[in-house]
Amino acid sequence: MFDFGWSELFLIMVIAVLVLGPKEIPVVMRTLGGFMRRLKYMHYAIMQQIDQMIDIHDEKSGEVPPETQNEMDSDDSVSADLESTDLEKEGVDGNR
């Protein structure tokens, strides 16, 4: 993301100490951490809303994405296998 080396980071820390003072640096870092946490949450919330909007659109239009269709096909085959296994058990139990 950023191409900072150790020398650049050290220079930024020295400037921060000179400008802010050693007592203010923890307060500033805590504030920046809270700001970054809020940004990450906002990103997550927006992505969730976009996913919900896409799902609602797909449900209304009747379109199913290929990935979902593949999952549905595999689930149908699994449920068919389970039904045949249940029928075999009933047949075995009925024979006894």
N, C-alpha and C positions, 0 to 999 in steps of 0.2 A: 504494500500500500504506500507507505512513505519509505524513502530510501535514506534513513538516518543512520549514521555510524555512531560509535561511542564518543568520538570527539565532538560531533554536533550535539549529541544529547548532553554532554558535559557543559558545553557552552550555553545551551538553553537553561540548564540548572543554575549556572553561575549568574546569568542575567536575571532569572527569576528571584534568586536570593537577593541580588542587589536592588531590584525594583520593588519587590513585595516585602522583603524582610523574612527572616526565618520563622517568625511567629505566624505570619499570614499564609505560608505555603500549605500547611495541613488544611486550613479552612478552604482555600482555593481548590485544592485537590479533592476534598470532600464534595464541594459544590460541582466540580466538573464530573465527578463520578455519578452524582445524582442526575445531572443533565444527561449523561450518556445512558444511564438506566432508563430514563424517560424516553429517550430517542429509540432505544431498542424495543421498549414496550409499544411505542406508537407504531413502529415498523411491524411488529408482530400483530397488533390489532388491525392495521390496515390490510395486511396479507390475509388475515382471517375473514375480513369483510369481503375482500375480492373473491376469495374462494367460495364464500356463501353466495355471492351474486352469480358466480359462474354456475354453481350447482343449481340455483333457482332457475337460471336461464335454460340450462340443459333439461331440467324437469319439465318446464313449460313448452319447450320446443320439441321435446321427445328425442333429441339427439343424445347419443351416448358416445363419449370419447372411446377411441380404440383400446386404450389401456383398461378402461373400466369394462368394456365388452369382453376383453380377454379374461379379466378376473371373474366376470359373471359366468363365462363359459366354463372356467375351471371349477367354480363353485357348483354349477349344475352337474358336472360330471362327478364331483365328490358326493353331492346329495343323492345322485342316482346310485352310486356305489353303496352308500349307506342304506338306501331303501332296499336294494337287492340283498344286502346282508341281513336286514331285518326280516325280509321275507324268507330267507333261508333258515333263520333261527326259528321263525314261526312254524316252518315246515318240519324242522327237526323236533320241536316241542310237540307238534301235533301228532307225530309218528309215535311218540312214546306212550 
